[in-house]
């Protein structure tokens, strides 16, 4: 005879409605930052990401790794840039997609924090993620960090979920593995965590 699954205690329950509010606030802040940030020159790897993304999306390459000269950079972000540029015909589409991904980081970090340390810690982590200045800045620039952080924290959250579910966490574990792989192919730094 099996027993029904018990509900998580209130301190361990996912933060639900509060995460939705924090995510909406994070989205509004990132949209405002993208719209109102003073114009500035491209910096660091931004010109490289833009050019590599454009090349990958051109019909001559058509996203084929065999026709691409992408050697020194991890491939996920350039393909992300190339796909959005090809679909919308403007690099600005990349920034708008990053604004959404940056806001989606909030519930992912919140859930990971709640799973690891309880509901209050999850909400605090989500709030910090929503308002942290660098996390507002990254989506408005052509840097891989926005995509990388979402994939990395998604992998952490799915790993924690799989651990919490025990043998029933196979789907979460599979999703975690996929996210760990994509995070590593975005920035190799996640190899140190794996």
C-alpha positions in Angstrom: 0.0 0.0 0.0 1.4 3.4 -1.0 0.9 6.5 1.0 0.0 9.8 -0.6 2.8 12.3 -1.1 2.8 14.8 1.7 2.8 18.5 1.0 6.0 20.3 1.6 6.0 22.3 4.9 5.3 26.0 4.5 9.0 26.9 4.9 9.9 24.5 2.0 7.0 25.2 -0.3 7.8 27.0 -3.6 7.3 30.7 -3.2 4.6 30.8 -6.0 2.8 34.2 -6.2 5.7 36.2 -4.8 7.9 34.8 -7.5 5.4 35.9 -10.2 5.4 39.4 -8.8 9.2 39.6 -8.6 9.5 38.2 -12.1 7.1 40.9 -13.4 9.0 43.6 -11.6 12.3 42.2 -13.0 10.9 42.2 -16.5 9.7 45.8 -16.2 13.1 46.9 -14.8 15.0 45.2 -17.7 12.6 46.6 -20.3 13.1 50.1 -18.8 16.9 49.7 -18.7 17.0 48.5 -22.4 14.8 51.5 -23.4 16.5 54.2 -21.4 20.1 53.2 -21.1 22.3 55.9 -22.7 23.9 54.9 -25.9 27.3 53.4 -25.4 30.0 51.8 -27.5 30.2 48.1 -27.8 32.7 46.6 -25.4 34.6 43.4 -24.7 33.4 40.5 -26.8 30.2 42.2 -28.0 31.5 42.9 -31.6 32.7 39.3 -31.9 29.3 37.9 -30.7 27.5 40.1 -33.2 29.7 39.2 -36.2 29.9 35.5 -35.4 26.1 35.3 -34.9 25.5 37.1 -38.2 27.9 34.8 -40.0 26.3 31.6 -38.6 22.8 32.9 -39.7 23.8 33.7 -43.3 22.5 31.5 -46.0 26.0 30.4 -47.0 26.5 28.9 -43.5 22.9 28.2 -42.6 23.7 27.2 -39.0 25.9 24.3 -40.2 28.8 23.6 -37.9 30.7 22.2 -40.9 30.5 25.6 -42.8 31.1 27.8 -39.8 34.5 29.1 -38.7 33.4 29.1 -35.1 36.5 27.7 -33.3 37.5 29.7 -30.2 34.1 30.5 -28.8 31.5 28.1 -27.2 28.7 27.7 -29.8 25.4 28.2 -28.0 25.4 32.0 -27.7 26.5 32.6 -31.3 23.8 30.3 -32.5 21.3 32.1 -30.2 22.4 35.5 -31.7 22.3 34.1 -35.3 18.9 32.5 -35.0 17.3 35.7 -33.6 19.0 37.9 -36.2 17.9 35.6 -39.0 14.3 35.4 -37.7 13.8 39.1 -37.1 16.4 40.8 -39.3 17.7 43.0 -36.5 20.2 42.6 -33.7 17.8 44.4 -31.4 15.8 41.2 -31.3 18.7 39.6 -29.4 18.5 42.2 -26.7 14.7 41.9 -26.3 15.0 38.1 -26.0 17.7 38.6 -23.4 15.4 40.9 -21.4 12.9 38.1 -21.2 15.5 35.5 -20.3 17.0 37.9 -17.7 13.6 38.2 -16.0 13.0 34.4 -16.2 16.2 34.0 -14.1 14.3 35.3 -11.1 11.9 32.4 -10.6 14.6 29.8 -11.4 16.9 31.2 -8.8 14.0 31.6 -6.4 13.0 27.9 -6.8 16.6 26.7 -6.5 17.0 28.8 -3.3 13.7 27.4 -1.9 14.7 23.8 -2.7 18.1 24.2 -1.1 17.5 26.5 1.9 13.8 27.0 2.3 11.1 29.5 1.1 12.5 32.6 2.7 16.0 32.0 1.2 14.4 31.4 -2.2 12.4 34.7 -2.1 15.5 36.6 -0.9 17.6 35.1 -3.7 14.8 35.9 -6.3 14.6 39.5 -5.0 18.4 39.9 -5.2 18.3 38.5 -8.8 15.5 40.9 -9.8 17.3 44.0 -8.6 21.0 43.3 -8.9 22.5 46.0 -11.1 24.7 43.8 -13.2 21.8 41.5 -13.9 19.9 44.5 -15.2 22.9 45.6 -17.3 23.7 42.2 -19.0 20.4 41.8 -21.0 20.9 45.2 -22.7 24.3 44.1 -24.1 25.6 41.4 -26.4 27.2 39.3 -23.7 26.6 35.6 -23.2 26.0 35.9 -19.4 22.2 36.3 -19.6 21.7 33.1 -21.5 24.5 31.3 -19.5 23.1 32.3 -16.1 19.6 31.1 -17.0 20.9 27.8 -18.3 23.3 27.4 -15.3 20.6 28.1 -12.7 18.1 26.1 -14.6 20.5 23.1 -14.3 21.0 23.7 -10.6 17.3 24.0 -10.0 16.5 20.8 -12.0 19.4 19.0 -10.2 17.9 20.0 -6.8 14.4 19.0 -8.0 15.7 15.6 -9.2 17.4 15.1 -5.8 14.2 16.0 -3.9 12.1 13.6 -5.9 14.4 10.6 -5.5 13.7 7.9 -8.0 10.7 9.8 -9.5 13.0 12.6 -10.5 14.2 11.0 -13.7 12.6 13.7 -16.0 14.1 16.4 -13.8 17.5 14.7 -13.9 17.3 14.4 -17.7 16.4 18.1 -18.0 19.2 19.0 -15.6 21.7 17.1 -17.8 20.5 18.9 -20.9 20.8 22.2 -19.1 24.2 21.5 -17.8 25.4 20.6 -21.3 23.9 23.7 -22.8 25.4 25.9 -20.0 28.8 24.4 -20.7 28.4 25.0 -24.4 27.6 28.7 -23.6 30.4 29.3 -21.1 32.8 26.6 -20.1 32.9 27.8 -16.5 30.0 25.5 -15.6 32.4 22.6 -16.0 33.9 23.5 -12.6 30.5 23.1 -10.9 29.6 19.8 -12.6 
